[in-house]
Amino acid sequence: MLFLTNGSILSKAGLMKLYFDFDDGRTQFRDEEGIDLPNVEAAQTEVLKTLAEIAKDALPKSDQQAFNASVRNTSGNIVYSVEVTVSGEWHEPSLL
């Protein structure tokens, strides 16, 4: 095992264990299992895909919502975070 300067642990296979946490303002999910990924850039890709799915599923319920996600390393330090905000607004049609 190799410890990286950001607090992540790199396995012999060159993968690091990262944890994905999500919060949609109503429900929070804290990842206790984690997944092995080659780098934090791969984690960014995965968390953005997952957050897009969460937002897509929630949109019919509300057009005013924020979706947050963060990626933690094995030391518990956040290595990446993202927020997606959906804000819909009705407008009266113009008479012109």
N, C-alpha and C positions, 0 to 999 in steps of 0.2 A: 504494500500500500504506500502511496505517495501523497503527502499533504501539499496542497497548493496554497499560494499566498492569500487567496480569497476565502480560505477556510474549508474548501471542498476537499473531499478525499477522492483521489483518482485510483481506480482499481487496477489490477494487473492487466486487464483487458483494455485499459485506456478509457474507461467510462467513469463518469461521476454520478453519484446518487443525488437527485434533485427532487424537491417536494413542491407540489403545486397547490396553492390555496386560492379559494374563490369566495367572493362576497357580492351578492346582488342587491344588498340593502335590506333584504328580508331573510335570506338564508346564508349562512357561512359554512364553508367546507374547508377543513384543515386536513391536508394530506399527511397521513402517518406512515404510509408505505413507501412513497417515492418511486421514481423510475430511474433507470440507468441511461444516461445520455452521454454522447462524446464531448459536449461542450455546452456553455450557456447559450450560445447562438441557437443550438438545436432546441433548447428549452424555450427560448423566445418563440420560435416557430410553433412549437406544440401548444404553448399557453395561448397564443393568439388564435390558433385554430379552435381550441376548446372554448375560449371566451366568445368567439363569433357564434358558435353553436348554442351556447347558453343564452346569448342575447337574442338570437333568432327565435328560439323557443319561447322566450318571455315577451317578445314584442306584441303579440296579439292581446296581452293582458294589460299593457300600459305603454303610453308613448312618452312617459317621463321617467327615466330610470338610468342609474349608473351601475356599471358592472366593473368590478375590480378583481384583479388577479395578481398574485405575486409568486415568485419562484424562490425557494429557500435552499441553501446548501446544507450539508450534514451538520454544520455548526449552528444552524438556525438563522444565519445571516441572509437577508434578502439580497439576491443577486440581480433580480429583474422584477419590475412591477409595471402594470399597465392599467389604465382605466378607459372604458368605452362608455360614452354618455349618449343616450338617446333623448332627444327633446323635440317633441312634436307640438305644433301649434296650428289651430284652425284660423282661417282668414275669411273675412266677408268678401264676397265677389265684388269687383269693381263695376260700377254702373256705366262706365265709359265704353 
